[in-house]
Amino acid sequence: MNNPFSLEGKVVVVTGASSGIGKQTAIDCAGMGARVVLMARNETRLQETLSQMEGTRHMVVSFDLTDYQNVKDCVKRIVAQVGPVDGLVNCAGISATMPLKLIDVTKMEELFQANVFSGIQLTRHFCQIGNTSREGASVIFLSSIMGLVGETGKALYSMCKGSLVSAVRSLACEYAPRHIRFNAISPGAILTPINQDLPHMKNPDARAALEANHILGLGKTTDVSNACIFLLSDASRWITGQNIVVDGGYTAR
């Protein structure tokens, strides 16, 4: 029986693959049969991710995505080795919590470069003719529920993530003739090695309040990677320009 959720034979690029959601997505895509290109800055941590993946034909690329001058050459090198890609998952990014009075141009540039500009530039080069499969491709941006709802101190982060939700709609229209689909995923609070040490996670009262806002409890990285697999697979062939909310019911209230 044909499995529409399989990634067998597909080439998938995952950024931020050295930790958290990106790492889990790379591992799970490999488990579904994909040949994965793992991208992040830290070579050692990328190798750690690779060691947990099924298959032997994957590619590790240590690269700073904000090095805009060399993105095109990096993409050319990837395509030359693994062939045209079928999927791109933009997981790389950073978070920040700060009041408006502390937000300056430097901080805005830092967050937008990491969360928006770098992913858009990488996507732009992968979407050039010859770099994606002739059958089409699926591009995913990791947004956040903070791009949809408000929270004190999250204005800058919300601006970044909200812009991705808006971008996929227009990009979906632009690239539909070439069957390249664009979608976003907006997770709620996900338990990762990094955020488990943050103050609001380590403080029992703060964590209890956060968990209470997620009516199904806090999420796991696999909850998001499974959504990525769906959007990368042929099972979602008729879905584009959408934002898939994976938040344990946070926005249901």
Secondary structure by P-SEA (a helix, b strand, c coil): cccccccccbbbbbccccccaaaaaaaaaaaaccbbbbbcccaaaaaaaaaacccccbbbbbccccccccaaaaaaaaaaacccccccccccccccccccccccaaaaaaaaaaccaaaaaaaaaaacccccccccbbbbbbcccccccccccaaaaaaaaaaaaaaaaaaaaacccccbbbbbbbbccccccccccccccccaaaaaaaaaacccccccaaaaaaaaaaaacccccccccbbbbcccccccc
